[in-house]
Amino acid sequence: MSTSPTSSTSPTSLNELPRIGAPASRGLGAAGFTTLRQLAGVPRQDLAQLHGVGPKALDIIEAALSEHGLSLK
């Protein structure tokens, strides 16, 4: 069971991010990232090294994190 609270202020599945793209979703999933909250504090350059995760996906992730008061490192 998840220990994270589920609410509109708690980011959920990365698959719910609009326009992130299937390759980026697969790359993040393969690296073990399944929720937006898990990406908070991860260095941008680390995510950029994942297969399928490019500048556009990173910009979308950063914008989504920002909406929830979170950010990449």
C-alpha positions as CSV (number, residue, x, y, z in Angstrom):
1,M,0.0,0.0,0.0
2,S,1.1,3.5,-0.7
3,T,2.2,5.7,2.3
4,S,1.6,8.9,0.3
5,P,-1.6,10.8,0.8
6,T,-3.9,10.8,-2.2
7,S,-5.3,14.2,-3.0
8,S,-5.3,16.8,-5.7
9,T,-2.2,18.3,-4.1
10,S,-0.4,15.0,-4.2
11,P,1.1,14.2,-7.6
12,T,0.2,10.7,-8.9
13,S,1.2,8.6,-11.9
14,L,3.7,10.0,-14.4
15,N,1.4,8.5,-17.1
16,E,-1.1,11.3,-16.2
17,L,1.3,14.0,-17.3
18,P,0.1,15.4,-20.6
19,R,2.4,15.3,-23.6
20,I,5.3,13.7,-21.8
21,G,5.5,11.1,-24.5
22,A,5.7,7.3,-24.4
23,P,9.5,7.0,-24.7
24,A,10.0,9.3,-21.6
25,S,7.3,7.5,-19.6
26,R,9.0,4.1,-20.4
27,G,12.5,5.5,-19.6
28,L,11.3,6.9,-16.3
29,G,9.4,3.7,-15.5
30,A,12.4,1.5,-16.3
31,A,14.5,3.6,-13.9
32,G,11.9,3.0,-11.1
33,F,10.1,6.3,-11.2
34,T,6.3,5.9,-11.3
35,T,5.1,9.1,-9.6
36,L,5.9,12.7,-10.0
37,R,6.8,13.1,-6.3
38,Q,9.6,10.5,-6.7
39,L,11.2,12.9,-9.2
40,A,11.4,15.8,-6.7
41,G,15.0,16.5,-5.8
42,V,16.5,14.3,-8.6
43,P,19.2,16.2,-10.6
44,R,17.9,17.2,-14.0
45,Q,21.1,15.9,-15.6
46,D,20.5,12.4,-14.1
47,L,17.0,12.3,-15.7
48,A,18.4,13.6,-19.0
49,Q,20.6,10.5,-19.2
50,L,17.6,8.2,-19.2
51,H,16.6,6.8,-22.5
52,G,13.7,8.7,-24.0
53,V,13.9,11.7,-21.6
54,G,14.8,14.8,-23.5
55,P,14.5,18.5,-22.9
56,K,10.8,18.7,-23.7
57,A,9.9,15.9,-21.2
58,L,12.1,17.6,-18.6
59,D,10.4,20.9,-19.1
60,I,7.0,19.3,-18.7
61,I,8.2,17.4,-15.6
62,E,9.6,20.7,-14.1
63,A,6.3,22.5,-14.8
64,A,4.2,19.8,-13.2
65,L,6.5,19.6,-10.1
66,S,6.3,23.4,-9.8
67,E,2.5,23.3,-9.7
68,H,2.8,21.1,-6.6
69,G,5.5,23.2,-4.9
70,L,8.2,20.7,-5.9
71,S,11.3,20.9,-8.1
72,L,14.2,18.9,-9.6
73,K,17.6,19.4,-8.1
